[in-house]
Amino acid sequence: MKASRAPAGGKLADLTGPGLTERWGVTCADLGASVLAPDGTLVSVFGDTFSGNQVGLGDWRSPVILIGTGDAFHRIRYHRAGGDDPDYARQLWHYAHRDGAGLRRGISTVIPSDLLRVGDALYLHAIVNRGLGNVAWTEIWESDDNAISWRRLGARFPADLHHGHAQCWSWDYDPDDGWVYVASTGFQRDKGIIVRRVRPDHIGRRSKYVSWGYRAGRWSWGNKPTPITPAGETWGELSLRRLAPGRWILGGFLSSKYALGYRVLDSPTAVGNSPLQLPVIGSAWDSEDHDRDRVAQLYGGYVLPGSQLDVARGVGLVVSQWNTAAGWPYRAMQFRVTLQDTAYSSTTS
């Protein structure tokens, strides 16, 4: 399906970096998936984070959380760290970073996928790595105090679950039907997207997740999961968000296009009914222009609370950038872009 280029939005601000978040030891950080907590604050979770001024320098932690205010239309400003210490963004749970590919034991890093809010609870899906890209398993943590403290739920999801399509998640809750919908792909950015759903009471029980798949000429819940994205599309970080009844955004880092891509859907399974929109595209370092949505070495692309369709610069995104040659910039940024409501009525359920 032909992609449509959305009108330019532009960068609103850097979210992390020197002079912004170094007071919490978050000088270099990426990702930044965000949700509104039950108390109304904005909670953002970041991946590999360093207190020094480039990747690899200083105190290394992941995941960490910052808490503040802001949304799609207002600049995000953080005022404390998650965890027990409001003045320093400590790793949410203890483990030692053991660097180096090919680790047989130990953990190199734990990368956050996405945050979810259901009622008064927050959930965090995390990807446990033994060497970057070598996923050991994934797991879920829960907070019932607005991201201050976290406890691990029981389930571990193996790295090869659904042929590796269940490693990197994004999820949201639909209060109209009572399901949590999960879009997921592989961590290696070489796969399409599958969709599952689960009742909130069963988030920590792997056997209770129901897959959406194609079998015997029809799509249905309960079938083995089938990628819902077209052949040839590959994805990295994902963002699935319900904006209103019957209006969802699904997208994130579209690795096959080196861009941030999104579809507007009337249900999380209706990808085939909606065109792909590319509001932010990758560029070389010498030709990037953040005001025109051209970003070098981009990834992430998490949709912010308060986003609105068919409004000029009405959708907020958290976009990551990492100059892998120099180690800086390595940061999360806040963008505002335009996405059109292109959802069509579907008959899926």
C-alpha positions as CSV (number, residue, x, y, z in Angstrom):
1,M,0.0,0.0,0.0
2,K,1.4,3.4,-0.9
3,A,2.5,5.5,2.0
4,S,1.3,9.1,2.4
5,R,3.6,11.9,3.7
6,A,1.9,13.8,6.5
7,P,2.4,17.6,6.8
8,A,5.5,18.8,8.6
9,G,5.2,19.0,12.4
10,G,8.6,19.8,13.9
11,K,10.6,19.3,17.0
12,L,9.3,20.9,20.1
13,A,12.2,20.2,22.5
14,D,14.9,17.8,23.7
15,L,13.6,15.7,26.6
16,T,16.9,14.4,27.9
17,G,20.5,15.6,27.9
18,P,22.9,18.0,29.6
19,G,21.1,20.9,31.3
20,L,17.8,19.1,31.1
21,T,17.8,15.8,33.0
22,E,21.4,15.4,34.2
23,R,20.3,16.4,37.7
24,W,18.8,12.9,37.9
25,G,21.8,11.2,36.3
26,V,20.0,11.0,33.0
27,T,22.5,12.8,30.8
28,C,22.4,10.2,28.0
29,A,19.2,8.2,27.5
30,D,16.8,6.9,24.8
31,L,13.3,5.6,24.3
32,G,10.9,7.4,26.6
33,A,7.5,5.6,26.2
34,S,5.0,7.6,28.2
35,V,1.6,7.3,29.9
36,L,-0.5,9.3,32.3
37,A,-0.4,7.9,35.8
38,P,-3.5,7.6,38.0
39,D,-2.5,10.8,39.8
40,G,-2.3,12.7,36.5
41,T,1.5,13.0,36.2
42,L,3.3,11.9,33.1
43,V,5.5,8.9,33.5
44,S,8.3,8.2,30.9
45,V,10.5,5.1,30.9
46,F,14.0,5.2,29.4
47,G,16.3,2.5,28.2
48,D,20.1,2.4,28.6
49,T,20.9,5.5,30.5
50,F,24.3,7.0,31.4
51,S,25.2,9.8,33.8
52,G,28.2,10.8,31.6
53,N,28.0,13.0,28.5
54,Q,28.2,10.2,26.0
55,V,27.2,6.5,25.7
56,G,29.3,4.3,28.0
57,L,30.4,7.0,30.4
58,G,29.3,7.2,34.0
59,D,26.6,5.3,35.9
60,W,24.8,2.8,33.5
61,R,21.2,1.9,34.4
62,S,18.2,0.5,32.5
63,P,15.3,1.0,32.8
64,V,14.8,4.3,34.6
65,I,11.8,6.5,35.0
66,L,11.2,10.2,35.1
67,I,7.9,11.8,36.2
68,G,6.6,15.2,35.3
69,T,4.0,17.0,33.2
70,G,3.3,17.6,29.6
71,D,1.5,16.0,26.6
72,A,1.1,16.2,22.9
73,F,0.5,19.9,22.9
74,H,2.7,21.0,25.9
75,R,6.4,20.7,26.5
76,I,7.3,17.8,28.8
77,R,9.0,18.9,32.0
78,Y,10.2,16.4,34.6
79,H,10.2,17.1,38.3
80,R,11.4,13.8,39.9
81,A,12.7,10.4,39.3
82,G,10.7,7.2,39.6
83,G,11.8,4.7,42.3
84,D,12.6,5.4,45.9
85,D,14.9,8.3,45.3
86,P,13.2,11.3,43.7
87,D,16.6,13.0,43.2
88,Y,18.3,10.3,41.2
89,A,16.9,8.0,38.5
90,R,18.0,4.6,39.9
91,Q,17.6,1.4,38.0
92,L,14.1,0.2,38.7
93,W,15.3,-3.2,39.9
94,H,18.7,-4.6,40.8
95,Y,20.8,-6.5,38.4
96,A,24.5,-6.1,37.3
97,H,25.2,-5.1,33.7
98,R,27.5,-7.7,32.2
99,D,28.7,-6.3,28.9
100,G,29.7,-8.3,25.8
101,A,27.9,-10.3,23.1
102,G,27.5,-14.0,23.5
103,L,26.9,-14.0,27.2
104,R,25.8,-17.4,28.4
105,R,24.8,-16.2,31.9
106,G,24.0,-12.9,33.4
107,I,22.2,-9.9,31.9
108,S,23.8,-7.3,29.7
109,T,20.8,-4.9,29.9
110,V,17.0,-4.8,30.3
111,I,15.3,-2.6,27.7
112,P,11.8,-1.3,28.4
113,S,9.1,-1.9,25.7
114,D,6.2,0.1,26.8
115,L,4.1,1.3,29.8
116,L,0.4,0.5,30.2
117,R,-2.2,2.0,32.6
118,V,-5.3,0.1,33.6
119,G,-7.3,1.7,36.4
120,D,-5.0,2.5,39.3
121,A,-2.2,0.3,38.1
122,L,0.8,0.8,35.8
123,Y,2.5,-2.1,33.9
124,L,5.9,-2.2,32.3
125,H,7.0,-4.8,29.8
126,A,10.7,-5.3,29.7
127,I,13.2,-7.1,27.4
128,V,16.0,-9.0,29.1
129,N,19.1,-9.2,27.0
130,R,22.3,-11.3,27.1
131,G,24.2,-9.2,24.7
132,L,22.4,-6.5,22.8
133,G,19.8,-8.0,20.5
134,N,20.1,-11.5,22.0
135,V,16.9,-11.6,24.0
136,A,16.8,-14.1,26.8
137,W,13.2,-13.6,27.9
138,T,10.7,-10.8,28.5
139,E,8.7,-10.0,31.6
140,I,6.2,-7.6,33.2
141,W,6.4,-5.4,36.2
142,E,3.6,-3.6,38.1
143,S,3.3,-0.4,40.1
144,D,0.3,0.7,42.2
145,D,1.8,3.9,43.5
146,N,2.3,6.0,40.3
147,A,5.6,4.6,39.2
148,I,7.4,4.9,42.6
149,S,7.8,1.2,43.3
150,W,7.6,-1.8,41.1
151,R,7.1,-5.6,41.6
152,R,7.7,-8.3,39.1
153,L,4.6,-10.3,38.0
154,G,5.0,-14.1,37.6
155,A,5.2,-14.7,33.9
156,R,8.3,-15.0,31.8
157,F,7.7,-14.9,28.0
158,P,10.4,-16.9,26.2
159,A,12.4,-15.1,23.4
160,D,11.2,-17.6,20.8
161,L,7.5,-17.2,21.6
162,H,5.5,-16.9,18.4
163,H,8.7,-17.3,16.4
164,G,10.3,-14.3,18.0
165,H,7.4,-11.9,17.2
166,A,6.6,-11.4,21.0
167,Q,9.7,-9.7,22.2
168,C,9.1,-5.9,21.7
169,W,5.6,-4.9,22.9
170,S,3.3,-1.9,22.9
171,W,-0.1,-2.1,24.5
172,D,-3.2,-0.2,25.5
173,Y,-6.5,-0.9,27.3
174,D,-9.9,-0.6,25.7
175,P,-12.5,0.1,28.4
176,D,-15.3,-0.5,25.9
177,D,-14.6,-4.2,25.6
178,G,-12.4,-4.8,28.6
179,W,-9.4,-6.1,26.8
180,V,-5.7,-5.1,26.8
181,Y,-4.4,-5.2,23.2
182,V,-0.8,-6.1,22.6
183,A,1.1,-5.3,19.4
184,S,4.5,-6.9,19.3
185,T,7.5,-7.7,17.0
186,G,11.0,-8.9,17.3
187,F,13.7,-6.9,19.0
188,Q,16.0,-7.3,15.9
189,R,13.9,-5.0,13.7
190,D,13.5,-7.7,11.0
191,K,9.9,-8.8,11.6
192,G,6.3,-7.8,11.1
193,I,3.7,-7.1,13.9
194,I,1.4,-9.6,15.5
195,V,-1.5,-8.7,17.8
196,R,-2.8,-10.5,21.0
197,R,-5.2,-9.5,23.8
198,V,-5.6,-10.3,27.4
199,R,-7.9,-9.4,30.3
200,P,-6.4,-7.0,32.8
201,D,-6.7,-9.6,35.6
202,H,-4.6,-12.0,33.6
203,I,-1.7,-9.8,32.5
204,G,0.8,-11.9,34.4
205,R,-0.4,-15.2,33.0
206,R,1.1,-16.1,29.7
207,S,-1.5,-18.8,28.9
208,K,-4.3,-16.3,29.0
209,Y,-3.1,-14.2,26.0
210,V,-5.2,-14.8,22.9
211,S,-3.7,-14.3,19.4
212,W,-5.2,-12.9,16.3
213,G,-4.4,-15.1,13.3
214,Y,-5.3,-16.2,9.8
215,R,-6.5,-19.8,9.2
216,A,-8.7,-21.6,6.7
217,G,-9.4,-18.4,4.8
218,R,-10.4,-16.1,7.7
219,W,-8.9,-14.1,10.5
220,S,-10.0,-14.9,14.1
221,W,-9.0,-14.7,17.7
222,G,-7.6,-18.0,19.0
223,N,-5.6,-18.8,15.9
224,K,-1.9,-18.9,15.9
225,P,-0.7,-15.3,15.4
226,T,-0.2,-14.1,11.9
227,P,1.6,-10.8,11.1
228,I,-1.0,-8.2,10.4
229,T,1.5,-5.9,8.6
230,P,2.2,-6.3,4.8
231,A,5.0,-8.6,3.7
232,G,8.3,-6.7,3.5
233,E,7.5,-4.3,6.4
234,T,9.8,-4.7,9.3
235,W,9.5,-2.9,12.6
236,G,11.4,-1.9,15.7
237,E,10.0,0.1,18.7
238,L,6.2,0.1,18.6
239,S,3.5,2.4,19.9
240,L,-0.1,1.3,20.1
241,R,-2.5,3.8,21.6
242,R,-6.3,4.2,21.8
243,L,-7.2,7.8,21.2
244,A,-11.0,7.5,21.4
245,P,-13.6,4.9,21.0
246,G,-12.9,3.2,17.6
247,R,-9.7,5.2,17.0
248,W,-6.3,3.7,17.5
249,I,-2.8,4.5,16.3
250,L,-0.3,1.7,15.6
251,G,3.2,2.4,14.5
252,G,6.7,3.4,15.6
253,F,10.1,2.8,14.0
254,L,9.5,1.3,10.6
255,S,13.0,-0.1,10.0
256,S,12.2,-1.2,6.4
257,K,11.7,2.5,5.5
258,Y,14.1,4.1,7.9
259,A,11.2,6.3,9.2
260,L,8.6,6.6,11.8
261,G,5.4,5.1,10.4
262,Y,1.8,5.0,11.7
263,R,-1.6,3.7,10.8
264,V,-4.9,5.0,12.2
265,L,-7.2,2.2,12.9
266,D,-10.8,1.6,14.1
267,S,-9.6,-1.6,15.9
268,P,-6.1,-2.9,16.7
269,T,-6.4,-5.7,14.1
270,A,-7.6,-3.5,11.2
271,V,-4.2,-2.7,9.7
272,G,-5.2,-3.7,6.1
273,N,-7.8,-1.0,6.0
274,S,-5.6,2.0,6.7
275,P,-2.8,3.6,4.7
276,L,0.7,4.1,6.2
277,Q,1.7,7.6,7.1
278,L,5.3,8.7,7.5
279,P,5.5,11.9,9.5
280,V,9.2,11.6,10.4
281,I,11.9,10.2,8.1
282,G,15.5,9.3,8.5
283,S,18.3,11.3,7.0
284,A,22.1,11.5,6.9
285,W,23.7,13.7,9.6
286,D,24.7,16.4,7.2
287,S,21.1,16.8,5.9
288,E,19.0,16.4,8.9
289,D,16.4,19.2,9.7
290,H,14.4,18.7,12.9
291,D,12.0,21.5,12.0
292,R,11.1,19.6,8.8
293,D,11.0,16.2,10.5
294,R,14.2,14.8,9.1
295,V,16.2,13.1,11.8
296,A,19.5,11.3,11.6
297,Q,19.8,7.8,13.2
298,L,16.2,8.0,14.5
299,Y,14.2,5.3,16.3
300,G,11.5,5.1,19.0
301,G,8.4,7.2,18.0
302,Y,6.1,6.7,21.0
303,V,2.7,8.5,20.8
304,L,2.1,10.9,23.6
305,P,-1.1,11.4,25.7
306,G,-3.5,14.0,24.4
307,S,-2.7,13.3,20.7
308,Q,-5.4,14.3,18.3
309,L,-6.0,13.3,14.7
310,D,-6.8,15.8,11.8
311,V,-5.3,18.6,13.9
312,A,-2.2,20.4,12.6
313,R,0.7,19.2,14.8
314,G,-1.8,17.4,16.9
315,V,0.1,14.2,17.5
316,G,3.0,14.1,20.0
317,L,5.9,11.7,19.5
318,V,8.9,10.9,21.6
319,V,11.7,10.3,19.1
320,S,15.2,8.8,19.9
321,Q,18.4,9.7,18.2
322,W,21.9,8.1,18.7
323,N,25.0,9.0,16.9
324,T,26.6,5.6,17.2
325,A,30.0,6.8,15.9
326,A,30.5,9.6,18.4
327,G,28.3,8.5,21.4
328,W,26.5,11.8,21.4
329,P,23.8,12.9,20.6
330,Y,22.1,10.0,22.4
331,R,18.8,11.5,23.5
332,A,15.0,11.5,23.5
333,M,13.2,14.4,21.8
334,Q,9.6,15.7,21.7
335,F,8.0,16.2,18.3
336,R,4.6,17.4,17.1
337,V,3.4,16.0,13.8
338,T,0.1,15.7,11.9
339,L,-1.7,12.4,11.3
340,Q,-4.9,12.2,9.3
341,D,-7.8,10.1,10.4
342,T,-7.7,7.5,7.6
343,A,-9.4,4.7,9.5
344,Y,-12.1,2.7,7.6
345,S,-15.0,0.8,9.2
346,S,-14.0,-2.8,9.8
347,T,-15.9,-5.9,10.6
348,T,-13.2,-7.4,12.8
349,S,-13.8,-7.9,16.5
